[in-house]
């Protein structure tokens, strides 16, 4: 039996949007952006253009909100702050503050 010789022309390259196509086929929402408009829109049936006028991406999912929780300690003038959900062992639950990201993602 003759060994297989691999040549560059025999290697199949993945489609430019391979990862997005696989995700879409799995039911994930896909967005596209025409580079002139710069606006991302959700697609039901993507066309998967390989030219440089369009970009595709997996639609970003909202991040789970983060909170700081406040507890009143057994001591008269003590408040505990933590990122642990209400827990009687930390003291009497007072409330929570939702943390938000600033424009640069921090």
Secondary structure as UniProt FT lines:
FT   HELIX           8..10
FT   TURN            16..17
FT   HELIX           18..25
FT   TURN            26..27
FT   STRAND          30..34
FT   TURN            35..37
FT   STRAND          40..43
FT   STRAND          54..58
FT   STRAND          66..72
FT   TURN            76..77
FT   STRAND          79..82
FT   HELIX           88..90
FT   STRAND          92..99
FT   TURN            103..104
//
